[in-house]
Amino acid sequence: MPTPPASPRAARSLAVVNEEIRALLSAGGLVSPEGRRYQELLVEWAAAVRGDVTEAA
């Protein structure tokens, strides 16, 4: 099961989270110590997607 982000913060928009994921990936985040950050961002991204779906409904 994915772990929640280390520090609680206000929910960010899907676009903001996507941008941070892209920046991390372009910097090689998957094969570096930042790999954990990538996992945290995926959890946040999934929550943002669910939030967008809930708002649309």
PQR file of N, CA, C, O and H, with PARSE charges and radii, in Angstrom:
ATOM      1  N   MET A   1       0.846  -1.176   0.000 -0.4000 1.5000
ATOM      2  CA  MET A   1       0.000   0.000   0.000 -0.0000 2.0000
ATOM      3  C   MET A   1       0.891   1.238   0.000  0.5500 1.7000
ATOM      4  O   MET A   1       1.859   1.299   0.758 -0.5500 1.4000
ATOM      5  N   PRO A   2       0.582   2.222  -0.834 -0.5600 1.5000
ATOM      6  CA  PRO A   2       1.398   3.440  -0.862  0.2800 2.0000
ATOM      7  C   PRO A   2       1.289   4.195   0.457  0.5500 1.7000
ATOM      8  O   PRO A   2       0.256   4.176   1.125 -0.5500 1.4000
ATOM      9  N   THR A   3       2.372   4.851   0.806 -0.4000 1.5000
ATOM     10  CA  THR A   3       2.365   5.654   2.020 -0.0000 2.0000
ATOM     11  C   THR A   3       1.936   7.069   1.684  0.5500 1.7000
ATOM     12  O   THR A   3       2.217   7.550   0.586 -0.5500 1.4000
ATOM     13  H   THR A   3       3.212   4.866   0.263  0.4000 1.0000
ATOM     14  N   PRO A   4       1.265   7.746   2.598 -0.5600 1.5000
ATOM     15  CA  PRO A   4       0.854   9.131   2.342  0.2800 2.0000
ATOM     16  C   PRO A   4       2.067  10.045   2.299  0.5500 1.7000
ATOM     17  O   PRO A   4       3.133   9.689   2.800 -0.5500 1.4000
ATOM     18  N   PRO A   5       1.910  11.226   1.701 -0.5600 1.5000
ATOM     19  CA  PRO A   5       3.023  12.174   1.683  0.2800 2.0000
ATOM     20  C   PRO A   5       3.535  12.443   3.094  0.5500 1.7000
ATOM     21  O   PRO A   5       2.770  12.426   4.058 -0.5500 1.4000
ATOM     22  N   ALA A   6       4.843  12.694   3.201 -0.4000 1.5000
ATOM     23  CA  ALA A   6       5.488  12.867   4.502 -0.0000 2.0000
ATOM     24  C   ALA A   6       4.908  14.038   5.284  0.5500 1.7000
ATOM     25  O   ALA A   6       4.706  13.935   6.494 -0.5500 1.4000
ATOM     26  H   ALA A   6       5.464  12.709   2.417  0.4000 1.0000
ATOM     27  N   SER A   7       4.640  15.142   4.611 -0.4000 1.5000
ATOM     28  CA  SER A   7       4.116  16.298   5.315 -0.0000 2.0000
ATOM     29  C   SER A   7       2.729  16.642   4.784  0.5500 1.7000
ATOM     30  O   SER A   7       2.553  16.841   3.582 -0.5500 1.4000
ATOM     31  H   SER A   7       4.804  15.226   3.628  0.4000 1.0000
ATOM     32  N   PRO A   8       1.741  16.711   5.680 -0.5600 1.5000
ATOM     33  CA  PRO A   8       0.411  17.060   5.221  0.2800 2.0000
ATOM     34  C   PRO A   8       0.383  18.490   4.711  0.5500 1.7000
ATOM     35  O   PRO A   8       0.987  19.387   5.299 -0.5500 1.4000
ATOM     36  N   ARG A   9      -0.325  18.686   3.611 -0.4000 1.5000
ATOM     37  CA  ARG A   9      -0.467  20.038   3.077 -0.0000 2.0000
ATOM     38  C   ARG A   9      -1.798  20.121   2.362  0.5500 1.7000
ATOM     39  O   ARG A   9      -2.439  19.101   2.106 -0.5500 1.4000
ATOM     40  H   ARG A   9      -0.816  17.957   3.134  0.4000 1.0000
ATOM     41  N   ALA A  10      -2.204  21.305   2.046 -0.4000 1.5000
ATOM     42  CA  ALA A  10      -3.463  21.489   1.342 -0.0000 2.0000
ATOM     43  C   ALA A  10      -3.397  20.786  -0.008  0.5500 1.7000
ATOM     44  O   ALA A  10      -2.342  20.724  -0.639 -0.5500 1.4000
ATOM     45  H   ALA A  10      -1.684  22.134   2.254  0.4000 1.0000
ATOM     46  N   ALA A  11      -4.520  20.267  -0.432 -0.4000 1.5000
ATOM     47  CA  ALA A  11      -4.582  19.570  -1.717 -0.0000 2.0000
ATOM     48  C   ALA A  11      -4.205  20.531  -2.843  0.5500 1.7000
ATOM     49  O   ALA A  11      -4.701  21.655  -2.926 -0.5500 1.4000
ATOM     50  H   ALA A  11      -5.376  20.318   0.081  0.4000 1.0000
ATOM     51  N   ARG A  12      -3.311  20.046  -3.706 -0.4000 1.5000
ATOM     52  CA  ARG A  12      -2.896  20.857  -4.849 -0.0000 2.0000
ATOM     53  C   ARG A  12      -3.648  20.388  -6.082  0.5500 1.7000
ATOM     54  O   ARG A  12      -4.169  19.273  -6.117 -0.5500 1.4000
ATOM     55  H   ARG A  12      -2.909  19.133  -3.639  0.4000 1.0000
ATOM     56  N   SER A  13      -3.700  21.232  -7.079 -0.4000 1.5000
ATOM     57  CA  SER A  13      -4.416  20.876  -8.296 -0.0000 2.0000
ATOM     58  C   SER A  13      -3.676  19.785  -9.052  0.5500 1.7000
ATOM     59  O   SER A  13      -2.472  19.595  -8.880 -0.5500 1.4000
ATOM     60  H   SER A  13      -3.277  22.137  -7.051  0.4000 1.0000
ATOM     61  N   LEU A  14      -4.406  19.081  -9.881 -0.4000 1.5000
ATOM     62  CA  LEU A  14      -3.842  18.025 -10.698 -0.0000 2.0000
ATOM     63  C   LEU A  14      -2.732  18.572 -11.588  0.5500 1.7000
ATOM     64  O   LEU A  14      -1.703  17.918 -11.757 -0.5500 1.4000
ATOM     65  H   LEU A  14      -5.384  19.235 -10.020  0.4000 1.0000
ATOM     66  N   ALA A  15      -2.919  19.742 -12.153 -0.4000 1.5000
ATOM     67  CA  ALA A  15      -1.911  20.343 -13.033 -0.0000 2.0000
ATOM     68  C   ALA A  15      -0.607  20.613 -12.281  0.5500 1.7000
ATOM     69  O   ALA A  15       0.476  20.390 -12.823 -0.5500 1.4000
ATOM     70  H   ALA A  15      -3.755  20.273 -12.016  0.4000 1.0000
ATOM     71  N   VAL A  16      -0.700  21.084 -11.056 -0.4000 1.5000
ATOM     72  CA  VAL A  16       0.494  21.382 -10.259 -0.0000 2.0000
ATOM     73  C   VAL A  16       1.255  20.096  -9.940  0.5500 1.7000
ATOM     74  O   VAL A  16       2.480  20.047 -10.049 -0.5500 1.4000
ATOM     75  H   VAL A  16      -1.579  21.266 -10.616  0.4000 1.0000
ATOM     76  N   VAL A  17       0.525  19.064  -9.549 -0.4000 1.5000
ATOM     77  CA  VAL A  17       1.165  17.788  -9.224 -0.0000 2.0000
ATOM     78  C   VAL A  17       1.793  17.188 -10.479  0.5500 1.7000
ATOM     79  O   VAL A  17       2.915  16.684 -10.429 -0.5500 1.4000
ATOM     80  H   VAL A  17      -0.471  19.103  -9.460  0.4000 1.0000
ATOM     81  N   ASN A  18       1.076  17.239 -11.608 -0.4000 1.5000
ATOM     82  CA  ASN A  18       1.622  16.738 -12.870 -0.0000 2.0000
ATOM     83  C   ASN A  18       2.932  17.434 -13.218  0.5500 1.7000
ATOM     84  O   ASN A  18       3.890  16.785 -13.640 -0.5500 1.4000
ATOM     85  H   ASN A  18       0.165  17.648 -11.648  0.4000 1.0000
ATOM     86  N   GLU A  19       2.977  18.726 -13.047 -0.4000 1.5000
ATOM     87  CA  GLU A  19       4.183  19.486 -13.367 -0.0000 2.0000
ATOM     88  C   GLU A  19       5.353  19.050 -12.493  0.5500 1.7000
ATOM     89  O   GLU A  19       6.476  18.913 -12.978 -0.5500 1.4000
ATOM     90  H   GLU A  19       2.199  19.254 -12.704  0.4000 1.0000
ATOM     91  N   GLU A  20       5.094  18.832 -11.208 -0.4000 1.5000
ATOM     92  CA  GLU A  20       6.167  18.391 -10.314 -0.0000 2.0000
ATOM     93  C   GLU A  20       6.652  16.987 -10.681  0.5500 1.7000
ATOM     94  O   GLU A  20       7.851  16.710 -10.631 -0.5500 1.4000
ATOM     95  H   GLU A  20       4.182  18.943 -10.813  0.4000 1.0000
ATOM     96  N   ILE A  21       5.722  16.104 -11.049 -0.4000 1.5000
ATOM     97  CA  ILE A  21       6.111  14.756 -11.482 -0.0000 2.0000
ATOM     98  C   ILE A  21       6.973  14.839 -12.736  0.5500 1.7000
ATOM     99  O   ILE A  21       8.004  14.171 -12.819 -0.5500 1.4000
ATOM    100  H   ILE A  21       4.748  16.329 -11.089  0.4000 1.0000
ATOM    101  N   ARG A  22       6.573  15.638 -13.700 -0.4000 1.5000
ATOM    102  CA  ARG A  22       7.355  15.778 -14.934 -0.0000 2.0000
ATOM    103  C   ARG A  22       8.755  16.304 -14.656  0.5500 1.7000
ATOM    104  O   ARG A  22       9.729  15.817 -15.229 -0.5500 1.4000
ATOM    105  H   ARG A  22       5.735  16.180 -13.632  0.4000 1.0000
ATOM    106  N   ALA A  23       8.858  17.299 -13.777 -0.4000 1.5000
ATOM    107  CA  ALA A  23      10.164  17.860 -13.437 -0.0000 2.0000
ATOM    108  C   ALA A  23      11.038  16.811 -12.761  0.5500 1.7000
ATOM    109  O   ALA A  23      12.231  16.718 -13.048 -0.5500 1.4000
ATOM    110  H   ALA A  23       8.067  17.694 -13.311  0.4000 1.0000
ATOM    111  N   LEU A  24      10.453  16.024 -11.867 -0.4000 1.5000
ATOM    112  CA  LEU A  24      11.202  14.986 -11.173 -0.0000 2.0000
ATOM    113  C   LEU A  24      11.682  13.923 -12.160  0.5500 1.7000
ATOM    114  O   LEU A  24      12.835  13.495 -12.098 -0.5500 1.4000
ATOM    115  H   LEU A  24       9.483  16.099 -11.634  0.4000 1.0000
ATOM    116  N   LEU A  25      10.812  13.500 -13.061 -0.4000 1.5000
ATOM    117  CA  LEU A  25      11.189  12.485 -14.040 -0.0000 2.0000
ATOM    118  C   LEU A  25      12.278  12.981 -14.983  0.5500 1.7000
ATOM    119  O   LEU A  25      13.190  12.230 -15.330 -0.5500 1.4000
ATOM    120  H   LEU A  25       9.875  13.848 -13.111  0.4000 1.0000
ATOM    121  N   SER A  26      12.187  14.228 -15.394 -0.4000 1.5000
ATOM    122  CA  SER A  26      13.206  14.756 -16.307 -0.0000 2.0000
ATOM    123  C   SER A  26      14.562  14.870 -15.619  0.5500 1.7000
ATOM    124  O   SER A  26      15.599  14.915 -16.280 -0.5500 1.4000
ATOM    125  H   SER A  26      11.446  14.837 -15.112  0.4000 1.0000
ATOM    126  N   ALA A  27      14.548  14.917 -14.286 -0.4000 1.5000
ATOM    127  CA  ALA A  27      15.799  14.977 -13.521 -0.0000 2.0000
ATOM    128  C   ALA A  27      16.266  13.575 -13.108  0.5500 1.7000
ATOM    129  O   ALA A  27      17.210  13.447 -12.329 -0.5500 1.4000
ATOM    130  H   ALA A  27      13.705  14.881 -13.748  0.4000 1.0000
ATOM    131  N   GLY A  28      15.611  12.520 -13.625 -0.4000 1.5000
ATOM    132  CA  GLY A  28      16.009  11.157 -13.298 -0.0000 2.0000
ATOM    133  C   GLY A  28      15.521  10.696 -11.944  0.5500 1.7000
ATOM    134  O   GLY A  28      16.178   9.870 -11.311 -0.5500 1.4000
ATOM    135  H   GLY A  28      14.843  12.624 -14.258  0.4000 1.0000
ATOM    136  N   GLY A  29      14.399  11.198 -11.479 -0.4000 1.5000
ATOM    137  CA  GLY A  29      13.888  10.908 -10.149 -0.0000 2.0000
ATOM    138  C   GLY A  29      13.611   9.453  -9.835  0.5500 1.7000
ATOM    139  O   GLY A  29      13.580   9.082  -8.662 -0.5500 1.4000
ATOM    140  H   GLY A  29      13.865  11.870 -11.993  0.4000 1.0000
ATOM    141  N   LEU A  30      13.408   8.618 -10.839 -0.4000 1.5000
ATOM    142  CA  LEU A  30      13.074   7.222 -10.561 -0.0000 2.0000
ATOM    143  C   LEU A  30      14.275   6.392 -10.131  0.5500 1.7000
ATOM    144  O   LEU A  30      14.112   5.387  -9.440 -0.5500 1.4000
ATOM    145  H   LEU A  30      13.434   8.920 -11.792  0.4000 1.0000
ATOM    146  N   VAL A  31      15.470   6.793 -10.527 -0.4000 1.5000
ATOM    147  CA  VAL A  31      16.651   5.999 -10.209 -0.0000 2.0000
ATOM    148  C   VAL A  31      17.541   6.684  -9.179  0.5500 1.7000
ATOM    149  O   VAL A  31      18.695   6.296  -8.999 -0.5500 1.4000
ATOM    150  H   VAL A  31      15.602   7.609 -11.088  0.4000 1.0000
ATOM    151  N   SER A  32      17.029   7.667  -8.526 -0.4000 1.5000
ATOM    152  CA  SER A  32      17.800   8.425  -7.552 -0.0000 2.0000
ATOM    153  C   SER A  32      17.126   8.347  -6.186  0.5500 1.7000
ATOM    154  O   SER A  32      16.060   7.746  -6.057 -0.5500 1.4000
ATOM    155  H   SER A  32      16.091   7.983  -8.672  0.4000 1.0000
ATOM    156  N   PRO A  33      17.728   8.940  -5.183 -0.5600 1.5000
ATOM    157  CA  PRO A  33      17.079   8.963  -3.862  0.2800 2.0000
ATOM    158  C   PRO A  33      15.710   9.638  -3.887  0.5500 1.7000
ATOM    159  O   PRO A  33      14.908   9.435  -2.975 -0.5500 1.4000
ATOM    160  N   GLU A  34      15.435  10.427  -4.903 -0.4000 1.5000
ATOM    161  CA  GLU A  34      14.140  11.089  -5.007 -0.0000 2.0000
ATOM    162  C   GLU A  34      13.041  10.117  -5.430  0.5500 1.7000
ATOM    163  O   GLU A  34      11.884  10.521  -5.546 -0.5500 1.4000
ATOM    164  H   GLU A  34      16.087  10.592  -5.644  0.4000 1.0000
ATOM    165  N   GLY A  35      13.371   8.860  -5.660 -0.4000 1.5000
ATOM    166  CA  GLY A  35      12.371   7.863  -6.038 -0.0000 2.0000
ATOM    167  C   GLY A  35      11.217   7.803  -5.058  0.5500 1.7000
ATOM    168  O   GLY A  35      10.070   7.593  -5.452 -0.5500 1.4000
ATOM    169  H   GLY A  35      14.311   8.532  -5.566  0.4000 1.0000
ATOM    170  N   ARG A  36      11.519   7.986  -3.783 -0.4000 1.5000
ATOM    171  CA  ARG A  36      10.451   8.013  -2.774 -0.0000 2.0000
ATOM    172  C   ARG A  36       9.532   9.212  -3.019  0.5500 1.7000
ATOM    173  O   ARG A  36       8.317   9.108  -2.854 -0.5500 1.4000
ATOM    174  H   ARG A  36      12.451   8.156  -3.463  0.4000 1.0000
ATOM    175  N   ARG A  37      10.100  10.322  -3.405 -0.4000 1.5000
ATOM    176  CA  ARG A  37       9.289  11.509  -3.688 -0.0000 2.0000
ATOM    177  C   ARG A  37       8.329  11.224  -4.845  0.5500 1.7000
ATOM    178  O   ARG A  37       7.188  11.684  -4.842 -0.5500 1.4000
ATOM    179  H   ARG A  37      11.088  10.406  -3.539  0.4000 1.0000
ATOM    180  N   TYR A  38       8.800  10.466  -5.826 -0.4000 1.5000
ATOM    181  CA  TYR A  38       7.939  10.097  -6.957 -0.0000 2.0000
ATOM    182  C   TYR A  38       6.731   9.305  -6.461  0.5500 1.7000
ATOM    183  O   TYR A  38       5.606   9.557  -6.892 -0.5500 1.4000
ATOM    184  H   TYR A  38       9.727  10.092  -5.829  0.4000 1.0000
ATOM    185  N   GLN A  39       6.957   8.361  -5.570 -0.4000 1.5000
ATOM    186  CA  GLN A  39       5.853   7.576  -5.017 -0.0000 2.0000
ATOM    187  C   GLN A  39       4.869   8.474  -4.266  0.5500 1.7000
ATOM    188  O   GLN A  39       3.655   8.311  -4.388 -0.5500 1.4000
ATOM    189  H   GLN A  39       7.871   8.156  -5.220  0.4000 1.0000
ATOM    190  N   GLU A  40       5.394   9.412  -3.500 -0.4000 1.5000
ATOM    191  CA  GLU A  40       4.534  10.340  -2.770 -0.0000 2.0000
ATOM    192  C   GLU A  40       3.704  11.181  -3.733  0.5500 1.7000
ATOM    193  O   GLU A  40       2.520  11.424  -3.497 -0.5500 1.4000
ATOM    194  H   GLU A  40       6.380   9.544  -3.401  0.4000 1.0000
ATOM    195  N   LEU A  41       4.336  11.625  -4.826 -0.4000 1.5000
ATOM    196  CA  LEU A  41       3.621  12.422  -5.820 -0.0000 2.0000
ATOM    197  C   LEU A  41       2.528  11.607  -6.511  0.5500 1.7000
ATOM    198  O   LEU A  41       1.463  12.139  -6.823 -0.5500 1.4000
ATOM    199  H   LEU A  41       5.297  11.428  -5.018  0.4000 1.0000
ATOM    200  N   LEU A  42       2.782  10.328  -6.749 -0.4000 1.5000
ATOM    201  CA  LEU A  42       1.748   9.487  -7.358 -0.0000 2.0000
ATOM    202  C   LEU A  42       0.522   9.370  -6.459  0.5500 1.7000
ATOM    203  O   LEU A  42      -0.611   9.388  -6.941 -0.5500 1.4000
ATOM    204  H   LEU A  42       3.648   9.896  -6.496  0.4000 1.0000
ATOM    205  N   VAL A  43       0.750   9.250  -5.159 -0.4000 1.5000
ATOM    206  CA  VAL A  43      -0.366   9.195  -4.212 -0.0000 2.0000
ATOM    207  C   VAL A  43      -1.138  10.510  -4.255  0.5500 1.7000
ATOM    208  O   VAL A  43      -2.369  10.519  -4.282 -0.5500 1.4000
ATOM    209  H   VAL A  43       1.670   9.235  -4.768  0.4000 1.0000
ATOM    210  N   GLU A  44      -0.411  11.606  -4.262 -0.4000 1.5000
ATOM    211  CA  GLU A  44      -1.052  12.922  -4.317 -0.0000 2.0000
ATOM    212  C   GLU A  44      -1.799  13.104  -5.641  0.5500 1.7000
ATOM    213  O   GLU A  44      -2.900  13.655  -5.667 -0.5500 1.4000
ATOM    214  H   GLU A  44       0.589  11.599  -4.240  0.4000 1.0000
ATOM    215  N   TRP A  45      -1.194  12.636  -6.739 -0.4000 1.5000
ATOM    216  CA  TRP A  45      -1.815  12.732  -8.056 -0.0000 2.0000
ATOM    217  C   TRP A  45      -3.138  11.957  -8.076  0.5500 1.7000
ATOM    218  O   TRP A  45      -4.146  12.458  -8.573 -0.5500 1.4000
ATOM    219  H   TRP A  45      -0.301  12.188  -6.717  0.4000 1.0000
ATOM    220  N   ALA A  46      -3.130  10.743  -7.538 -0.4000 1.5000
ATOM    221  CA  ALA A  46      -4.345   9.929  -7.505 -0.0000 2.0000
ATOM    222  C   ALA A  46      -5.443  10.630  -6.711  0.5500 1.7000
ATOM    223  O   ALA A  46      -6.608  10.611  -7.109 -0.5500 1.4000
ATOM    224  H   ALA A  46      -2.311  10.336  -7.134  0.4000 1.0000
ATOM    225  N   ALA A  47      -5.079  11.240  -5.604 -0.4000 1.5000
ATOM    226  CA  ALA A  47      -6.059  11.972  -4.803 -0.0000 2.0000
ATOM    227  C   ALA A  47      -6.611  13.161  -5.574  0.5500 1.7000
ATOM    228  O   ALA A  47      -7.802  13.461  -5.489 -0.5500 1.4000
ATOM    229  H   ALA A  47      -4.132  11.255  -5.281  0.4000 1.0000
ATOM    230  N   ALA A  48      -5.745  13.841  -6.328 -0.4000 1.5000
ATOM    231  CA  ALA A  48      -6.191  14.982  -7.126 -0.0000 2.0000
ATOM    232  C   ALA A  48      -7.138  14.515  -8.227  0.5500 1.7000
ATOM    233  O   ALA A  48      -8.125  15.192  -8.515 -0.5500 1.4000
ATOM    234  H   ALA A  48      -4.778  13.597  -6.396  0.4000 1.0000
ATOM    235  N   VAL A  49      -6.858  13.383  -8.841 -0.4000 1.5000
ATOM    236  CA  VAL A  49      -7.750  12.834  -9.875 -0.0000 2.0000
ATOM    237  C   VAL A  49      -9.108  12.520  -9.261  0.5500 1.7000
ATOM    238  O   VAL A  49     -10.145  12.868  -9.827 -0.5500 1.4000
ATOM    239  H   VAL A  49      -6.056  12.833  -8.608  0.4000 1.0000
ATOM    240  N   ARG A  50      -9.103  11.863  -8.105 -0.4000 1.5000
ATOM    241  CA  ARG A  50     -10.376  11.543  -7.445 -0.0000 2.0000
ATOM    242  C   ARG A  50     -11.136  12.820  -7.112  0.5500 1.7000
ATOM    243  O   ARG A  50     -12.361  12.859  -7.227 -0.5500 1.4000
ATOM    244  H   ARG A  50      -8.261  11.581  -7.645  0.4000 1.0000
ATOM    245  N   GLY A  51     -10.432  13.849  -6.707 -0.4000 1.5000
ATOM    246  CA  GLY A  51     -11.077  15.122  -6.398 -0.0000 2.0000
ATOM    247  C   GLY A  51     -11.711  15.744  -7.625  0.5500 1.7000
ATOM    248  O   GLY A  51     -12.808  16.298  -7.540 -0.5500 1.4000
ATOM    249  H   GLY A  51      -9.437  13.817  -6.614  0.4000 1.0000
ATOM    250  N   ASP A  52     -11.031  15.662  -8.783 -0.4000 1.5000
ATOM    251  CA  ASP A  52     -11.578  16.190 -10.022 -0.0000 2.0000
ATOM    252  C   ASP A  52     -12.827  15.426 -10.433  0.5500 1.7000
ATOM    253  O   ASP A  52     -13.793  16.020 -10.912 -0.5500 1.4000
ATOM    254  H   ASP A  52     -10.140  15.213  -8.852  0.4000 1.0000
ATOM    255  N   VAL A  53     -12.812  14.125 -10.250 -0.4000 1.5000
ATOM    256  CA  VAL A  53     -13.964  13.305 -10.620 -0.0000 2.0000
ATOM    257  C   VAL A  53     -15.139  13.631  -9.707  0.5500 1.7000
ATOM    258  O   VAL A  53     -16.275  13.739 -10.169 -0.5500 1.4000
ATOM    259  H   VAL A  53     -12.027  13.642  -9.861  0.4000 1.0000
ATOM    260  N   THR A  54     -14.874  13.788  -8.424 -0.4000 1.5000
ATOM    261  CA  THR A  54     -15.932  14.104  -7.471 -0.0000 2.0000
ATOM    262  C   THR A  54     -16.554  15.459  -7.792  0.5500 1.7000
ATOM    263  O   THR A  54     -17.776  15.604  -7.744 -0.5500 1.4000
ATOM    264  H   THR A  54     -13.951  13.701  -8.048  0.4000 1.0000
ATOM    265  N   GLU A  55     -15.730  16.449  -8.117 -0.4000 1.5000
ATOM    266  CA  GLU A  55     -16.241  17.780  -8.451 -0.0000 2.0000
ATOM    267  C   GLU A  55     -17.082  17.743  -9.713  0.5500 1.7000
ATOM    268  O   GLU A  55     -18.090  18.444  -9.806 -0.5500 1.4000
ATOM    269  H   GLU A  55     -14.738  16.331  -8.156  0.4000 1.0000
ATOM    270  N   ALA A  56     -16.678  16.926 -10.696 -0.4000 1.5000
ATOM    271  CA  ALA A  56     -17.398  16.863 -11.958 -0.0000 2.0000
ATOM    272  C   ALA A  56     -18.763  16.186 -11.781  0.5500 1.7000
ATOM    273  O   ALA A  56     -19.710  16.481 -12.510 -0.5500 1.4000
ATOM    274  H   ALA A  56     -15.860  16.357 -10.621  0.4000 1.0000
ATOM    275  N   ALA A  57     -18.851  15.286 -10.814 -0.4000 1.5000
ATOM    276  CA  ALA A  57     -20.096  14.547 -10.594 -0.0000 2.0000
ATOM    277  C   ALA A  57     -21.076  15.406  -9.883  0.5500 1.7000
ATOM    278  O   ALA A  57     -22.191  14.967  -9.602 -0.5500 1.4000
ATOM    279  H   ALA A  57     -18.082  15.047 -10.221  0.4000 1.0000
TER
END
